[in-house]
Amino acid sequence: MADLFARLDRAIIKVAEVAIVAALIIIFALVILLVVLRYAFGSTIVGGNEFIVVLFIYTTSIGAAVAVSRKEHIAISFLVDRLADGPRRIFEILGFALIALINAVMVWYSLTIWIPLTGRFILPALQLPQGYAQAAVPIGCGLVALSCLAHIGLLIAGKEKAGAPGTAEE
């Protein structure tokens, strides 16, 4: 079962990293193209800037899952780091459980209230419903929650060492 949790987390993060890299390459290329078009030809791509902003929102949202998986999320752990391994493991499980719960609530809220209420508004330049941009929130939060559950499973199984952010075992 612990191997399943480890494979799940690695798969989530690998897909997330590929998506982030692809989005950043597209953002970079589009920014260069827009600058050349604007200053060399006095033209632009309608919706180009708005598309860059939407992609940036996705990279940030999905990047949160990568940060949580690597234990590089924001944490104040100086007291927990001083505990013995058993209590530290319990606090880390509780921390991941709280992160998973908060992100699960964000997924639920986004899909049932926020996006249905405001997602039909049209993005001015792209002429697409705002919900396409807002979908980054439940996607990112869902990935964070899944990653947290995988880490909880690994910690319970004793396959992952409890520790401060940035100390996740490969």
N, C-alpha and C positions, 0 to 999 in steps of 0.2 A: 504494500500500500504506500509506503514511504517513497518508493521509486516512482509510483504514479504521480505523487505530489511534486517530486523533483522534476519529472518530465513535463508536467503541466506548467510549472513555473518557467522552465527553460523555453518551452514552446511559446508561451505568452510573450516572454521578453524578446525572443528572437524575432517574432512577427512584429512586435512593437518597434524594435530597433530598425528593422528593415523599412517599416512605414515611415518612421521619423527621418531616416536618411533620405529616402525617396522624396519626402515632402521638402526637406531642406535643399536638396538638389534642385527641385522644381522652383522653390522660392528664389534661390540664387540665380538660376537661369532667367527667370521671369523679371527679376529686378534689373539684371544687366540688359535684357531685351527692352524693358520699358525706358531705361535711361538712354540707351542708344536711339530708340525711336523718338523720344522726346527731344533730345538735344541735337541729333543729327538730321532728323527728318521732320521735326515739328508735329509729330503724330503720337498716338498712344494706342493701347489695346483697351477698349471699353471693358471695364470690370477687372482689369489686371490688378490694380491695387487692392480692390476688395477681395479678390481671390487669394492674394498673398496673405491678407489678414486672416481669412478663414483657415488657410493652411497653417498659419502660425498658431491659431487657437488649437488646432488638432495636434500639432507637435507638442505643445505645452501640456495638453490633457493626457495624451498618450505617454509623454515623457514622465509624468507623475508615476505611472505604473512601473516604469523602468527604475526610477529612483527608489520606490518602496521595495521593489524586489532586491535591489542591491543594498538595502538598508542605508541609503544615502538621503533619506527624507529628513526633514527637520525634527530634531529630538533633543531633549535636555536629559542626558543620561548619566550625569556625573554621580548621582547617588546610586542608581541601579547598577552601574559598572563596578561599584565597590562591594556588591553582594556576592555571596557564594553562587556557584553555578545553578543549583536548584532553584532558589528564589529568583535569580536573574532570569531563568528560563520561564518561570511563571509570569513575571512582569512583562517579559517580551511577548508571551502568548496573549496576555491581556492587552498589550499595546496593539498588536496586530488585530486582535478581535475588535477593539474600538475603532481602528482605522477602517476595517472591513465593514463594520456596522454603519459608520458615518457615510462611507461611500455607497453602501447599499441603499441607504435612505436617500442619498442624492440621485441615484439611478431611478428609484421609485418616484421621487418628487419630479424629476425631470420628465419622465415618460408619462406620468399621469396628470400633472398639473401644469408645469411650466411650458413645455413644448406645445402641448395641445392648446394652451391659452394664447401664446405669443408666437408660435412657430409659423403661423400662416402669413405673417407680415412679410412683405417682399423686400429683399435686399435691393437697394436702388440700382446699382450698376449691373449686377449679375442677373437681375430679374428672376431670382430663385427665392423660394420660401426661406425665411430665416431659420426654420427648423433644421435645414441642412448644416448650418453652422452650429446651432445649438446641440445637435446630436453628438458633438465632440464631448460634451459633459458626461452623458450616460455611458458613452463608449469608454472614456478614460476612467471614470469611477468604477465601471464594471470590471475593467482590467485590474485596477488597484485591488478591488475586493477579492477577485480570484487569486491574485498573487498573495494577498494576505492569508487566505485560506490555505494555500499551498504551504506557506511558511509555518502556519500553525500546525499543520499535519506533520511537517518535517521536525518541528521542535518537540511535539508530543512523542514522535517516534524516536527521538534522540539522534536523528540523522543530520541535524543542523546545530552548530554551536551558537549559544546565545551570546550576544555581544553588542557593542556599540554600533551606531551607523557606520557603514563602510567596511564592516568586518564580515559580511556575508561570505560563506564558503562557496567556492566555484564548483 
